[in-house]
C-alpha cells in the first residue's frame, strides 16, 4: 500500500498518511489505520484502490462488516486462522476479493491479524 510519511511523530513513533479522495488518513508503516474510528466508506474505496483492487462490491462490504463486528465485540482482530470463518467466506474467495488476509483487515480498518 503506498503511504506518504508525515513529518510529525507521536512519542517517537513515525506516523504515515494515506490520501483517499480528499481525506488524509493516519496509518502505520504497514498501512493500517492508527485510529480505527477514522474508518469510513471513503477509506474502503481508497484502500482497495491503493491495493490494486479496482472493484468494490457488496461481497467486499459484507466481509468488511463481519470483520468490523468481530473487532467491536472482541476488542481485537481475528487470528489468521479465524478470519475466513468470521468473514463468512472461504480462504480462496478471500484471496480473490482482497488478495490476502491482512489486506482484508486493512480495508476493514482494524489492526493486522495475529498469527
C-alpha positions as CSV (number, residue, x, y, z in Angstrom):
1,X,0.0,0.0,0.0
2,X,1.5,3.3,-1.0
3,X,1.9,5.6,2.1
4,X,3.4,9.0,2.4
5,X,5.4,9.8,5.5
6,X,4.1,12.7,7.6
7,X,6.7,14.9,9.2
8,X,5.1,14.6,12.7
9,X,5.8,11.8,15.1
10,X,3.9,10.8,18.2
11,X,6.0,9.7,21.2
12,X,8.9,8.7,18.9
13,X,6.7,6.6,16.5
14,X,6.7,7.7,12.9
15,X,3.2,8.4,11.5
16,X,2.3,8.0,7.9
17,X,-0.6,9.2,5.8
18,X,-2.7,7.8,3.0
19,X,-4.9,10.1,1.0
20,X,-8.2,8.7,-0.1
21,X,-10.1,11.2,-2.2
22,X,-9.9,14.5,-0.4
23,X,-9.3,13.0,3.1
24,X,-5.9,12.2,4.7
25,X,-5.8,9.1,7.0
26,X,-3.1,8.5,9.6
27,X,-1.7,5.0,9.1
28,X,1.2,2.9,10.5
29,X,4.2,1.8,8.4
30,X,2.2,-1.2,7.0
31,X,-0.8,1.0,6.0
32,X,-3.2,0.0,8.8
33,X,-5.3,2.8,10.3
34,X,-3.8,4.2,13.5
35,X,-7.3,5.0,14.8
36,X,-10.0,2.6,13.7
37,X,-12.6,5.3,14.4
38,X,-11.3,7.2,11.3
39,X,-12.7,4.4,9.1
40,X,-15.4,5.2,6.7
41,X,-16.7,4.3,3.2
42,X,-14.1,6.7,1.6
43,X,-11.4,4.6,3.3
44,X,-12.7,1.3,1.9
45,X,-12.7,2.6,-1.7
46,X,-9.3,4.3,-1.3
47,X,-7.7,1.3,0.4
48,X,-8.9,-1.1,-2.2
49,X,-7.6,1.2,-5.0
50,X,-4.2,1.5,-3.2
51,X,-4.0,-2.3,-3.1
52,X,-4.8,-2.5,-6.8
53,X,-8.3,-3.8,-6.4
54,X,-10.5,-1.8,-8.8
55,X,-13.9,-3.1,-7.8
56,X,-15.9,-2.6,-4.6
57,X,-18.8,-5.0,-4.4
58,X,-21.5,-5.9,-1.8
59,X,-19.4,-9.0,-1.1
60,X,-16.4,-6.9,-0.1
61,X,-18.7,-4.9,2.1
62,X,-20.2,-8.0,3.8
63,X,-16.7,-9.3,4.6
64,X,-15.6,-5.8,5.9
65,X,-18.8,-5.5,8.1
66,X,-18.2,-9.0,9.6
67,X,-14.6,-8.2,10.4
68,X,-15.6,-4.9,12.0
69,X,-18.3,-6.5,14.0
70,X,-15.9,-9.1,15.4
71,X,-13.5,-6.3,16.3
72,X,-16.2,-4.4,18.0
73,X,-17.3,-7.4,20.0
74,X,-13.9,-8.7,20.9
75,X,-11.6,-5.7,21.0
76,X,-9.0,-7.4,18.7
77,X,-8.8,-8.6,15.1
78,X,-9.4,-12.2,14.5
79,X,-6.4,-14.5,14.2
80,X,-5.3,-15.5,10.7
81,X,-6.9,-18.9,11.2
82,X,-10.3,-17.4,12.2
83,X,-10.6,-14.6,9.6
84,X,-12.4,-16.6,6.9
85,X,-14.8,-18.1,9.4
86,X,-15.6,-14.7,10.8
87,X,-15.9,-13.1,7.4
88,X,-18.1,-15.9,6.1
89,X,-16.0,-16.8,3.0
90,X,-13.6,-19.5,2.0
91,X,-9.8,-18.8,2.0
92,X,-9.9,-19.0,-1.8
93,X,-12.7,-16.4,-2.0
94,X,-10.9,-14.2,0.5
95,X,-7.8,-14.1,-1.7
96,X,-10.0,-13.5,-4.8
97,X,-11.6,-10.5,-3.1
98,X,-8.7,-9.0,-1.2
99,X,-5.5,-10.7,-2.4
100,X,-4.7,-11.5,1.3
101,X,-5.9,-11.8,4.8
102,X,-4.0,-8.7,6.1
103,X,-5.4,-6.6,3.2
104,X,-9.0,-7.5,4.3
105,X,-8.2,-6.3,7.8
106,X,-6.6,-3.2,6.5
107,X,-9.6,-2.3,4.3
108,X,-11.9,-3.0,7.3
109,X,-9.9,-0.5,9.3
110,X,-9.0,-3.0,12.1
111,X,-5.5,-4.0,13.3
112,X,-3.5,-6.6,11.4
113,X,-4.4,-10.1,12.3
114,X,-2.5,-12.0,15.0
115,X,-0.8,-15.2,14.0
